Amino acid sequence: MLIDADKDLIATLGFNRAVSVHSNECTESEAIILQQVKELNVDSVYFNTDENGSSFPAIFLKKVLTFDSRALIEIAETQKNIWNYKKVLFLYVFSDTEIRIYNCAGKPILKAQKNKL
């Protein structure tokens, strides 16, 4: 679950409707999506809602401590998994000092190699 400082950043970005993947307080359509994306290694999902009240994922959010080599490998794998999911265009990854936006619409260019650590 996101801590208060993270919630402030999320609100500043305009994503205060983002829902934690571990949340039990969500609509039925959000709960279905959250169950599907738990394996993608993201922390929250920002949903858009249509005129019928159905929610669909628009952006994934992920918190990291730093953008070190281990985090970058994890982010690359997450980006690839989201690309395979084919329903969300962007992954916002943030630390206390930096925000990076990853395009998940196109095939990932770099492949993470865990044995390079």
N, C-alpha and C positions, 0 to 999 in steps of 0.2 A: 504494500500500500504506500502511496506517496506521502512524504512528510510535509509539514506546513510550508516550508520554504519552497518545495516543489510545487505545491498548490498555488502559491503566489506567482511563480513563473508561468504555470499553466494558465492562470487567469490573465496575466499580462499578455500572453500570446493569443488570448481569446478562446482558449480551449477548455474553459471551466466546465463544460458539459462532458469532458472526457470521463470515462468509466474505467475503474481498475479492473483488470482481468480476474481479480479475486472477489469482486463485488457481488453481494447477494441482493442489492437494492437497485434493480434495473427492470426494464420492461421485458416482456416475453421475447420479443424479437432481438433485443440486446443480449439476453441470456443465451440464446441460441448461438449468436455470433461469438460471444465470449467463450463459450464451450469449444467452438471450432478453433479459436486462435490461441488457446492456452499453450499449445506446443510451439508457437512461433517465437517465444522468448521476448515478448513485449510486456510493458507494464500497464499501459492503458490504451483505450480505444476511444477516439473522438467520433461520435456518431452524427450523421445527418438524419433527419426524420422527414418522411414524406407527408402529404396531405391526409393519408389514411392512418397516420400514427405509427407506421412501420419504420424501424430504424435500420440503417445500413452503415457499415464502417467507412469512414472517410480518411482518417489518418491514424497511424499507430504511433505511440509515444514510448520511449525507452530512456531510463535514467542510467547513467554510468558515473563512476567516481572520477575517472580521468579517461582521456582518449589515448591510453598507452597501447602497446602492441597487442596485448591480450584482449583488450576491449575492442580494438579494431578487427581482430579475427572474429570475435563474437558478433560484432555488428555486421560484418560481411556475410556471415552465415545466416543471420536474421534477415538481412536484405534479400538474400537468395530465396529463403523460405517464403517471404512475403511476395516476391516476384512469382513464385510457384502458386501461391494462393490466388493471385490474379484478380483481387477485388479491391485493393487499396494502392493508391499511387505513391504515397509518401510515408517515410519513416522519419520522425523527428527524434533525434537522440540528443540528450542534453546532460551537462554536468553543472556544477555550481557556477562555472565561469564561461561556458561555451555551449552553443546550440549548433548542431549540424543537421542538415536536411538531406536525406537520401532518396533518390528517385527509384521507385520500385516498379515502374511501368515498363522499362526496357530491361533486356537481359543484362544481369550484372556483368561488368567488365572484369573485375578482379575476383579471383577465387581464393578464399582463405585456405592457407595450408598450415595446419596445426603443428606440423613437425618443424616449422621454422623458428619456434620459440627457443 
